[in-house]
Amino acid sequence: MQGKGTAVCLPADIDTDMVIAGRYLRTKDRSIWATHVFEDLDPSLAARLKGAVLVAGKNFGCGSSREQAPIALREAGVVAIIAPSFARIFFRNAINLGLLLIESDLTCEEGSTVAFDISEGWVETGGNRHTIRPLSPRMQDILMAGGLVEYWRAHR
């Protein structure tokens, strides 16, 4: 699985409440979630996420275990998230919902192109290629299927 996107830089310790504030969870309309992603961090950020690769600091997705956070990011058009580490529940929720997470220490340059190939195990930006922590073959299959539900539908 490979892809690319435009880098959007984020700090460490982004929690799920910062991804999508609880006040928007009264609706199940995912398009509303997508327009309010990161609103409390930077109100202009949601408009820049289509085709973006988020490059964040450590511990991305900490806080509550709400599944709405990775759904909102996917719906906003995020291609992948790269960080040195992720909160474990967020990590599994994101993979199960078809949002690619890549564990790597990558220096972020806002607006640069970030390319990746998780099968080959690398991420590249500014002409520099970095090795990534590999995902298991099962996780790669889940992502290729579009999420866990789609994966199980295809493997009945």
Summary of the structure (lengths in Angstrom):
residues: 156
radius of gyration: 14.6
end to end distance: 22.9
largest distance: 43.8
contacts: 487
relative contact order: 0.19
helix: 32%
strand: 24%
